[in-house]
Amino acid sequence: MASDSDASNNLETIDVRYGYVMIFSTIFVFYSLNNYVAPCFGTPKSVRDDPWRWRNLFISWIHGMIAGFWNILWYDYTFMIYI
């Protein structure tokens, strides 16, 4: 049985700059979606009094699609590793 120190020695180190690039690019993409794409679809009647709610729902829906797609890809990838 491998110890935690053995597992950490096999991991590659990742430069912190990749994390910063990912964070700022994600902020930019979701900001752009919220301010430029969501208004193009129009506000549904159920949230016409509160347009912020529609933008929040729209961004949550996009985030859910991305996370769900990534989850399916990751599950398939890890499943194929163990076969």
C-alpha positions, 0 to 999 in steps of 0.5 A, a space after each residue: 500500500 502506497 503512502 501519501 508521500 509516495 503519491 505526492 512524489 508522482 504528481 507533476 508540479 503546475 505553474 501558478 500562472 496557469 491558475 491565474 489565467 484560468 481564473 481571470 479568463 473564466 471571470 471574463 467569459 462569464 461576465 461577457 455572457 452575463 452582459 452581452 449574451 443573456 440580454 439577447 435572449 430576452 427576459 421571460 415573463 416570469 422574471 420580467 420584474 427582476 431582470 437580475 434574476 434572469 441573468 443569474 438563472 442564465 449564468 447558473 444554467 450555463 455553469 451547470 451545462 459546463 460542469 455536467 459535461 465535464 463530469 461526464 467526460 471525466 467519468 468516462 476518462 477515469 472509467 477507461 483508465 481502469 479497464 
